[in-house]
Every structure is written in structure tokens, then in C-alpha cells.
């Protein structure tokens, strides 16, 4: 059980995470981010968030909108079917999707449309029934569970609607946990975790337990944890679903700023108002991507 929890925290993700060990946030307060987004672009930021130049996937034919962008992953003809008694429920029906560095992408659609299944494919939490999943240079559908766990810990950060911080660990310890799991950054882990908490405006709260933090503060700690191993891909599943409007807007501003720093940030939402910030909007319905729109720059 302990290995499973650490494993899941390393990637900050899994739909089968044992949520019973986590405390739901008891209160939410409005906050203004006590830092300027320009932190992401200054010299010191380069030591915290680097763009991974080692990914070298074959570039697909693209429109002018995506010309010159670095590919970080691709779903090719992905079908996902779940057995249900003597029949199958088809969640994805031949999905094709290419993800690029530096994009802030919204995935929208009604409940049961396949949004979460697409995220599961991107993160390697689930495997396709048919098709290929190529992410950050690796064929996820060909990897073992142990290989996937380590790949996820190094390449994907995930931010949950309910934060999923370990309740007995401080904010600092929660951020350090993914680095502990991968044995990354050595004696620099604590300093890196503090730098990430400073990035999200919470260095002064490093010693606090999740129960001592507001909902917005917990979500910012979760974002810092998702960045611990400097993944090229950041996934956010309804990241503002349990936050008030002002807090949610600040969280979305922070996530958008990470895409400007080179991350591929993909978020799922039912709130169409949040898509106003997105550079790209993917519409999912009945297991198909029915529209893939880029904003005019």
C-alpha cells in the first residue's frame, strides 16, 4: 500500500488513488498571487523550469498554426473499449491527437464523452485497446507497469480537482515526494521544493500541513508537486472545480504561465468560461474529437 501511494504521488496521478486517506478541503478563501507571472521568465526561473530539448519525435504534417512547434506526444487511431458483461462500452473511437510544447489546451465535452479516457491515455494510466500512444519519446502501450510508473514520474505532472495531498506530510514534504520516489535531484531536493513553493507564492507555508491550508493554497502546492521532476507535460483535471471564482482564475493564470515557460499544459473542464484562456480547445463527444480549434493570434 505504501509503495502504491508513493508510486502514485510520483506522477501525481491515478484515477484509482485511495482518496479515503485524503482530507477534503474544509474552506476556501480568495487570494491574490503574491508573485508576478514574470518570475517564469527571469534568469532564476531557468533553474526551476527548463524546456526539455531531448524529445525528438517525428513531426506530423501540421497546419500553419502548429508549424515549428515541438511535438511532445501523439495518440494515433486510439480505440478504448471496456468489457461490460457480454458487451463492450467503447470510450474512444479512433482518436488522433498531437500535443505540442508551449500550448495551453482545454479538453471539453459532456460527461461520458471520453475526456478523462484521453487523459488516461496521455498519462499511461490506461492502455488503448487498439492504436498507439507515443508520449515524450516513448511508446506507452508497449511498456510494463513499472516502466510506466517511472516514466510518468519523470514526464507527467498531474493536478487534481481535490488536490490529493498526503495529509500527514507538510507542503514541503508533499512537493519533495516525487523527487524521493525517482531518487532525483539528490541533496538539492529540499532547495528545489522550496523554490517551487516560492514560485507558487507559498514558501512561507512550507511547514504547514494540508489541513492548515486553504483550498487555493492546497491547489498551488499540488501544482508545485506536479512540477517537482520538471515534466514536459502537465495535466489538470477540473483544476478549479472546488475553488471559488477568484481563486480559480488565479490558478488558471498560473497554469497558463507554465505553458509560456514551455510546458504542454492540458486541462479538462466543464466550465466553458475557463476556455477563454486556452490557446487550443479540443471538443470531445461520444468518444470522438469532433473539433480541434486554435485561437487566432
N, C-alpha and C positions, 0 to 999 in steps of 0.2 A: 504493500500500500504506500509506504513512504517513497519507494522508488518511483511508483506511478505518479504520485503528486509532484515529485521533483522533476520527473520527465515532462509532465505537462506544463509545469511552470517554466521550464527551459524554453519552450516555444510559446508560452503564454496562451496556449490554446488547446481546446478539445471539447467537443460537444458532450462527451461523457465525463467531464470533470465532476468530481464529487462536491457539488455545490453545498451540500449539507454542512460542510466544515467551515463555510464562509458566513460571515455576518452580513446581512443586507444593510445598506446604509440607513441610519436612523433619521438623518436630517440632511437637508441640502441648503446651502447658503449661497448667495450670489457673491461673485468675486471678480475683481479685475486683475488680469495677469500683471504681476509686479515686475515684468521684464518686457523688453521691446523685442519684437519679432526679428529685428535686425541682428540679434545675437546669433541667429542661424547663419549669418553671412560674414561675421567678423573673423579675424585670424584665429582666435582661441577656439571657435566652433569647429575648425577643421580637425582639431584633435579629438572631438567628440563624435562628429558625424562625418564620415568620409564616403565618397562615392566609390563603389566597388568597380574597378576598371577591369577586373579579371573575367567577368562574364562575357562570353563570346558565342552567342547563339547565331544560327543562320538567320539573317534578316528576311522576313517575308516581304512580298510585294505590298507596298502601302500607298495610301493616298498622300497628297501633299501635306496633309495635316500631321502625319506621323513621319514624314521624311526626315532622316537624320537623327531620329530618336533611337536610344539604345534599348534593345529588347531585353526584358528580364524574365519573360515566361510566355508559354503558349499552351492553350488547350486545342487539340486537333481532333475533330469529329468525336467528341466525348459523349458517350451514352452511359447513363447510370440507371440501372433498374434494381429495385428492391423486391425480393420474394414476399408475397403476401398470400399464404395458403397455397392454393393451386394456380395462382396467377401472379403477375408481376406488376408493380407500380413503377412506371417509367418517370423518373425525376428530371433527367436531362435527355434531350433528343438530338444528338449530333451537334453539340455546341462547339463552335470555333471562336477563340478569343486570344488576342495577343496583348500583352501588357508591356508598358514602356516605363523606363526610368523617368522620374520627374513629373509624373502625371498624378492628378488628384481625381480619382474615378469614383463615381457613385453608381451603385447597382440597385435598381429599383424594380418593383413589381409587387403584385398581390401576394398574400400569404399562400404558400404551397406552389409558387411559380417556379422554384428551383434556385433562388438566390443563395440560400445557405449551402446548397449542394455544390454550387460553383465555388464558394469559398472553401468548402471541404476539399475540393479537387486542387485548388491553388495551394493549400497548406499541406496537402498529403494526408489529411485526417481520414479521407476516404479514397477508394480506388475506383477507377472507371470500369464499367462492365465491358465497354469497348472504347477504342480510341487511345490517344496519347496525351500525357501531361508532362511537358518539359518546362521546368522551372529552375532558374538560376543555374543553368547548365546541366541539370540532372534529369533523367527520365524517372519521375517519381513512381510511375506504375510498375517499374521493374525492381524497385528497392525493397529490402526487407524492413520489418517494423523497426528494428534497432537502427538501421541506416536512416530511415525516415525521421526517427526521433532526433538524431544528431543533426541531420540536415535541417530540420525545422528549427532547432535551437540556434543554428548559425545564420539562417537565411530568412526567417519569417518572424515578425513580431505581431502579436495579436492583442487587440484591445477589446474587452468585453463590455456589454451593456451593464453588467452587475459587478464590474471591476475585478473580481476573483483574486483579491489579495489574500495571502495567508494571514489569518487573524492574529497568530501568536508571534509574527515577525514584525519588526519596525519597518517603516517606509524604506530606510536604507537597506535593510536585510532583504526585503522583497525585491528591490532593484538588483542586488548582488546575486540573487539566487540563480538566474540563468547563466551567469558567468561561472558560478560554482559548479553547475552541472556540466558545462563544457570544459571546465578547467582552463578558461580563457583569461587573459589579462594578468595572471599571476598576482604579484603583490601590488598591482595597480588597480585591483578591483574596487577597493573602497573609494579611492580617489575618483575613479570613473563614475561610480554610482553617485557620489556627491555632486560631481559635475553635471550629471544628467538631472538630478533633483534641482540643481541650481537652474538648469535650462528651463524646467517647467515651473520655476518660481517657488520651490518647496525645500530648499536646502535647510532652512531653519526648522523644518518639521521632520528632519531625517530620523530623529529618535522616537517619533510618535508611532503608536500602533494604529492600524486602520480604523478601529473604533473611536479613535480620538481625532479623526479627520472628517471633514465634510464630504458630501458626495463628489463635488467638483475636485477637491483635493485628492480623493482616492482615485479618481479617473486620471488625474495628472500623474500620480505615482504609477498607475498602470501603463501610461504612455512611456514614462521613463524606463520601466521594466521592459517594455516591448523593444526599446532601443538598446538594451544592455549589450548585446553582442553585435551591434551595428548591422542589422539585417537590411538587405536591399529592398525588401518587400514588407509593407506594414498593412495589416488587415484590421478593420474596425467594424464590428458587428453591432449595429444600433448603438453607437458610442454615446449618444445623448439621450437615450430612451428613458433614463431615470434622473435626468437633470432638469433644473428649471431653465427657462429660455435664455437668460443672460449667461448662465454658466455654460450651457450647451453651445452658444455662439462662440464663447472663448475657447472651448475645446476644439471646435471645428476650425477656428483660426490657427490654433497650434498645429493641428493635423495638416492643414493646407500648407503651412510654413515648412513642414518636413518634406513635402513634395517639392517645394522650391529648393530644398537642400539636396535633392537628387533621389529621394526615396520614391518608390512606386507605392502610392497610398490608395487602397481600395476600401470603400466603406459601403455597407448595406444600410438602407434606411427606408422607413415607411413615410417619413416626413419629407414631402416634396419641397418644402421650403429650404431644406438643407442642401438641396441640389444646386441652389443658386451659386454656391462657392465652387462647385465641381468644374473641372476642365473638360470632363468627359462623362456622359451619362449613358449607362447600359440598361436597357429595358428588357426585363425577363418576363415571359408569360408562357405557361403550360410547358415548361422545360426547354423553351427556345429563347434565344436572343432575338427579339423582334425589332430592336432598333439600337444603334450604337452611334451616339451623337457627340460631336466635338463642338465646343463653343467657338464662335468666331472671335479671333484675337484682333 
